[in-house]
Amino acid sequence: MAQYQPDASDEAKKKELEALKEKYLRIYLTPEARYRLNTLKLANNPTAYLVEDQIFQLALQGKLDHQITDEELKELLIKLQSTRKEIRIRW
């Protein structure tokens, strides 16, 4: 059985998509909000990637009509954190 081997065109498409995502994030996030999101990404927080993807999708669909401020981004992050299921281990 042959395994899928990514080729150069797949890598090029992925880089193109990432560049487009960065472009939209620069347009739809204020500098303060972009700084906060990048800081979360550096900490390898999965929520940061989720928020980034959501903002990108909303921008592609034309549903964003203003720049997202740092305060709005914080509210979104808090909502996402509170909806995540907490795992508890009992001894």
Order of alpha helices (4+ residues) and beta strands (2+ residues): alpha-alpha-alpha-alpha
